[in-house]
Amino acid sequence: MEWKKYHAEDGYLSLSSVLAVFLLIASFYLKSWEVFLASILFLLIIFANTYYMKLLGEKLSLRNPKVRYKLFAGQEAKWILEFENKGLPILKGELRVLFGDSISPMDQNLESRLGNFELSIPFSLNHNERKKITIPFSAMKRGVSKIRKLELYIPNFIGFGETILEYRAQLLQDALVYPSRLPVKNTLPLLTDRPGTFLSAYSLFDENLSPAGTRQYVSSDSFNRINWKASARKQCLQTKVFDKAAETGWNISLNVSAGHSISAQLEECISSAAEIAFICVKENIPFSICINIRTAGSTPFYYLPAASGKDHLQKVLEMLALVDNHSSVYPYEKMLSFYERHLTHQPFFVHAGELKQAAVSSINNISRKGSFLFELHLLNEEADLRPLQVKAKEVAVR
């Protein structure tokens, strides 16, 4: 069965049954047909109530599609619960829905308790009837909100007690709220002192395998760059123009722990990382991200390899939204060691969070392999990106 049933009976129901039996026996001594019929009628009502509660909900079903709503704070959506009843009718029931407080129900004056909202909705459903219950909500803060409990409270015929139907399966609808963006100052310059193959409008180097056209020749141009065919066609010297290319790419490394627990600056750290991700996508820069949250798989922490574009940005925002205060922390020094030994390095390495002495060795190795090191400093309502200089026995920021 989809539903687990509980009975919450009032003590008056048992007392009423005893009273009805007593009146039935007393009617024979009193030789009163009125008392006899009243007691029989009352016993029939009690029997019908017991039979109704026993069979209630046996053919009640809930459509359970897998749906994920992806929202930014302030956006709106709605849960859709579709019921079908092929059994006994459900009358004057109450549907109670419990879900996380990353979202807030609309048009309801409710306050969250222990990180959850509980919503009560009147519910009735006749035999062979379908009904859709819609619950509009608004995204409030970063995180994932699921329907954690769905219960249906149905009162007895005669008002003594109620039956509770609890949905046993896991509901597959959830709402994912992306992190907000925290402004980051001193973002990285979009060029390096090394040539590469990644196309960039800000590079000092040309990609000779990617011609972009021609332009008017000037005296400072190299003679071997003259395009003779274009020059003959236009009757003046034309210089070949190539796309700009550089070695670029960022890795965002987040330490969301403070000792063995989650950092108190978790939200600021994640919001800063979200801003850097938006900057990378805007400038078409490939970037990877790693977060020291334990996960199963060949890579024991949250990691996305370098890529660019809106699809990659969406994956990064989803990963950032999944981090919460109950996540299992992976040691940051072990994450850096794994990154340094097994993962693809990027020219720029951005660290955010605490950096303890145990992680210095791995940071030094990353630097020796050619990555420029930067550290994200969290201020009041913004962040600041500064070069990070590491030494053998200390960590210093210039």
C-alpha positions in Angstrom: 0.0 0.0 0.0 1.1 3.6 -0.7 -0.4 4.7 2.6 0.3 3.7 6.2 -2.7 3.9 8.4 -3.0 5.0 12.0 -6.1 5.1 14.2 -6.4 7.8 16.9 -9.6 6.7 18.8 -11.3 8.7 21.5 -12.1 6.9 24.7 -15.7 8.1 24.3 -16.1 5.7 21.3 -15.6 2.6 23.5 -17.8 4.0 26.2 -20.5 4.7 23.6 -20.3 1.1 22.4 -20.7 -0.2 26.0 -23.6 2.1 26.6 -25.3 0.9 23.4 -25.0 -2.7 24.4 -26.3 -1.8 27.9 -29.3 -0.1 26.4 -30.0 -3.1 24.1 -30.1 -5.4 27.1 -32.1 -3.0 29.2 -34.7 -2.7 26.4 -35.7 -6.4 27.0 -36.3 -5.7 30.7 -38.1 -2.5 30.0 -40.0 -4.0 27.0 -39.4 -0.8 25.1 -39.2 -0.9 21.3 -38.0 2.7 21.2 -34.9 1.9 23.4 -34.3 -1.3 21.4 -34.4 0.5 18.1 -32.2 3.4 19.4 -29.6 1.0 20.7 -29.6 -1.1 17.4 -29.3 2.1 15.4 -26.4 3.3 17.5 -24.6 0.0 17.2 -25.1 0.0 13.4 -23.6 3.5 13.3 -20.6 2.3 15.3 -20.2 -0.8 13.1 -20.4 1.3 9.9 -17.8 3.7 11.3 -15.4 0.9 12.2 -15.9 -0.7 8.7 -15.4 2.7 7.0 -12.2 3.4 8.9 -10.9 -0.1 8.2 -11.2 0.2 4.4 -10.5 3.9 4.2 -7.6 4.8 1.9 -7.0 1.2 0.5 -7.6 2.5 -3.1 -6.4 6.0 -2.7 -3.4 6.8 -5.0 -1.1 9.7 -5.5 0.6 10.5 -8.8 4.3 10.9 -8.1 6.3 12.2 -11.0 9.9 13.3 -10.7 10.0 17.1 -10.9 12.7 19.6 -9.9 11.9 23.3 -9.9 15.1 25.4 -10.3 14.7 28.9 -9.0 16.5 32.0 -7.9 15.4 33.7 -4.7 12.1 35.6 -5.2 10.9 33.4 -8.1 7.7 31.4 -7.8 6.4 27.9 -8.6 4.0 25.4 -7.1 3.7 21.9 -5.9 1.1 19.8 -7.8 -0.4 16.8 -6.0 -2.8 14.7 -8.0 -4.9 12.2 -6.1 -7.2 9.5 -7.4 -9.7 7.6 -5.2 -11.3 4.3 -6.3 -12.3 3.3 -2.8 -14.6 4.7 -0.2 -15.2 8.5 -0.3 -13.1 10.7 1.9 -15.1 13.4 3.7 -14.1 16.5 5.6 -10.4 15.4 5.7 -7.4 17.6 6.3 -4.2 17.3 4.2 -1.0 18.2 6.0 2.2 18.9 3.9 5.6 19.4 5.5 8.5 20.8 3.4 11.8 22.6 3.9 12.0 26.4 4.5 14.2 27.2 1.4 10.8 28.0 0.0 7.9 29.7 1.6 4.1 29.0 1.0 2.3 32.0 -0.5 -0.8 33.6 0.9 -0.2 31.8 4.2 0.7 33.5 7.5 3.0 30.7 8.6 6.3 30.6 10.4 8.9 27.8 9.9 9.6 25.4 12.7 12.9 23.5 12.9 13.6 24.4 9.3 10.2 23.3 7.9 6.8 24.7 7.0 3.7 22.7 7.7 0.6 23.5 5.6 -2.9 22.3 6.3 -5.4 22.0 3.4 -9.1 20.9 3.6 -9.5 17.7 1.6 -12.5 15.7 0.3 -12.5 13.1 -2.4 -15.5 11.1 -3.7 -15.4 7.6 -5.1 -13.8 7.4 -8.6 -12.8 11.1 -8.4 -9.5 12.7 -9.3 -8.3 16.0 -7.7 -5.3 18.2 -8.1 -4.0 20.1 -5.1 -1.7 23.0 -6.0 0.5 24.7 -3.4 2.1 27.9 -4.7 5.4 28.9 -3.1 8.2 31.4 -3.4 11.9 30.7 -3.3 13.4 32.2 -0.1 17.1 31.1 0.3 19.7 28.8 -1.1 19.1 25.1 -0.7 16.9 22.2 -1.7 13.4 21.9 -0.4 11.5 18.6 -0.5 8.1 17.4 0.6 9.3 15.5 3.6 5.9 14.3 4.9 2.4 14.0 3.5 -0.4 13.0 5.9 -4.2 12.9 5.5 -6.3 13.3 8.7 -9.9 12.0 8.4 -12.4 12.3 11.3 -14.7 9.5 12.4 -18.4 9.6 11.5 -19.5 10.3 15.0 -16.7 12.6 15.9 -14.8 10.3 18.3 -11.2 10.1 17.0 -9.7 10.1 13.5 -7.8 8.0 11.0 -4.4 9.2 9.7 -3.0 8.1 6.3 0.7 8.7 5.9 2.2 8.5 2.4 5.0 5.9 2.6 6.9 6.4 -0.7 9.4 9.2 -1.1 7.9 12.2 -3.0 10.0 13.0 -6.1 9.1 16.6 -6.3 11.7 19.1 -5.0 12.6 22.8 -5.4 16.3 23.8 -5.8 17.1 27.4 -5.0 20.2 28.8 -6.6 22.7 30.8 -4.4 22.6 34.6 -4.6 25.6 36.5 -5.9 28.0 38.4 -3.7 30.0 41.1 -5.5 33.7 40.3 -5.9 36.3 43.0 -6.3 39.6 42.8 -8.1 38.6 40.0 -10.4 41.4 38.3 -12.3 42.8 39.9 -15.4 41.8 37.9 -18.4 45.3 37.3 -19.8 48.5 35.6 -18.7 52.1 35.9 -19.7 52.0 32.5 -21.5 50.6 31.7 -24.9 47.9 29.1 -25.2 45.2 27.7 -27.4 42.0 29.1 -25.7 40.4 32.0 -27.7 40.3 35.2 -25.8 39.7 38.8 -26.7 42.2 40.0 -24.1 45.3 38.0 -24.9 48.7 39.3 -26.1 49.1 36.2 -28.3 47.6 35.1 -31.6 46.2 31.7 -32.6 47.9 31.1 -36.0 45.5 28.3 -36.8 42.5 30.5 -36.4 42.5 33.3 -39.0 39.9 36.0 -38.4 40.3 38.1 -41.5 42.6 40.9 -42.8 43.2 44.6 -42.1 45.2 47.5 -43.6 48.9 47.0 -43.4 50.9 49.3 -41.1 54.7 49.7 -40.9 55.0 47.8 -37.6 53.4 44.6 -39.1 55.7 41.6 -39.8 56.3 41.1 -43.5 55.4 37.4 -43.3 51.9 38.3 -42.2 51.0 40.0 -45.5 48.1 38.3 -47.2 49.1 38.6 -50.9 45.8 37.4 -52.4 43.8 40.0 -50.4 46.4 42.7 -51.2 46.1 41.9 -55.0 42.3 42.0 -54.8 42.2 45.3 -52.9 45.2 46.9 -54.6 46.9 47.7 -51.2 48.8 45.7 -48.7 46.6 43.6 -46.3 47.8 42.0 -43.1 46.5 38.7 -41.8 44.5 39.0 -38.5 44.2 36.0 -36.2 42.0 35.3 -33.2 43.6 36.0 -29.8 44.6 33.0 -27.7 46.0 32.5 -24.2 46.4 29.9 -21.6 43.5 30.6 -19.3 41.1 28.8 -17.0 40.2 28.9 -13.3 39.7 26.4 -10.6 37.5 27.5 -7.7 38.5 25.6 -4.5 36.1 26.0 -1.6 36.9 25.1 2.0 33.4 25.2 3.6 34.6 23.7 6.9 35.9 25.3 10.1 37.5 22.4 12.0 35.2 19.5 11.9 32.0 21.5 11.3 30.6 23.8 8.6 32.0 27.3 8.5 29.9 30.2 9.8 30.7 32.0 6.6 29.2 29.3 4.4 26.7 31.5 2.6 29.2 34.3 1.8 31.7 31.7 0.5 29.1 30.1 -1.8 27.7 33.4 -3.0 31.2 34.6 -3.9 31.9 31.4 -5.8 28.6 31.9 -7.7 29.7 35.4 -8.7 33.0 34.1 -10.0 31.2 31.4 -12.0 29.0 34.1 -13.6 32.1 36.1 -14.5 33.7 33.1 -16.1 30.7 32.3 -18.2 30.3 36.0 -19.2 33.9 36.1 -20.4 33.8 32.5 -21.9 36.5 31.2 -19.6 36.6 27.5 -18.7 36.5 26.8 -15.0 36.4 23.9 -12.6 35.2 23.8 -9.0 35.9 21.6 -6.1 34.2 21.7 -2.6 35.3 19.7 0.4 32.0 17.9 0.9 32.3 14.2 1.1 30.6 12.2 -1.7 30.7 8.7 -3.2 32.6 7.9 -6.4 36.1 8.0 -7.8 36.5 11.6 -6.7 35.7 11.7 -2.9 34.4 15.3 -2.9 32.2 17.6 -4.9 34.0 18.3 -8.2 33.1 19.5 -11.7 35.8 19.4 -14.4 36.6 22.5 -16.4 34.1 23.6 -19.0 32.3 26.8 -20.0 28.9 27.9 -21.1 25.4 28.1 -19.5 25.0 24.4 -19.1 28.2 24.2 -17.0 27.1 27.3 -15.0 23.8 25.5 -14.2 25.6 22.4 -13.0 27.9 24.6 -10.8 24.9 26.5 -9.3 23.1 23.2 -8.5 26.2 21.9 -6.8 26.5 25.0 -4.7 22.8 24.8 -3.8 23.2 21.2 -2.5 25.7 22.2 0.2 24.1 22.6 3.6 24.9 22.7 7.3 24.4 19.0 7.6 26.8 18.0 4.9 29.6 15.6 5.7 33.0 17.5 5.5 36.0 16.1 3.6 39.4 17.3 5.0 40.5 20.2 2.9 44.2 19.2 2.9 43.2 15.8 1.5 41.1 17.5 -1.2 44.0 19.7 -2.3 46.3 16.7 -2.3 43.9 14.8 -4.5 43.5 17.7 -6.9 47.2 18.2 -7.1 47.9 14.6 -7.9 44.9 13.4 -10.0 43.0 16.3 -11.5 43.6 18.7 -14.4 45.2 21.9 -13.2 44.0 25.3 -14.4 46.3 28.4 -14.8 44.5 30.2 -12.1 43.7 28.6 -8.7 41.2 30.5 -6.5 41.1 29.5 -2.8 38.2 30.4 -0.5 37.8 29.7 3.2 40.2 28.7 5.9 43.7 27.7 4.9 45.6 25.8 7.6 49.2 24.7 7.9 48.3 21.1 6.8 47.3 22.4 3.4 50.4 24.5 2.7 52.4 21.6 1.1 49.7 20.9 -1.5 49.3 24.6 -2.2 53.0 24.9 -2.8 52.9 21.9 -5.2 50.0 23.5 -7.2 52.0 26.7 -7.4 55.2 25.0 -8.5 53.2 23.3 -11.3 52.5 26.7 -12.8 49.2 27.9 -11.3 48.7 31.5 -10.2 47.3 31.5 -6.7 44.6 33.8 -5.5 42.6 34.0 -2.3 39.0 35.2 -1.8 38.6 37.5 1.2 35.1 37.9 2.6 34.2 41.4 3.7 30.8 42.7 4.9 28.7 42.7 1.8 31.3 41.9 -0.8 34.4 39.8 -1.4 37.9 40.8 -2.5 40.3 38.7 -4.7 44.0 39.0 -3.8 47.1 37.1 -4.9 48.1 34.4 -2.4 51.7 33.8 -1.6 52.6 30.6 0.2 55.9 29.6 1.9 57.1 26.4 3.5 55.9 27.3 7.1 53.5 30.1 6.6 50.6 31.4 4.6 50.7 35.1 3.6 48.6 37.4 1.4 50.2 40.2 -0.5 
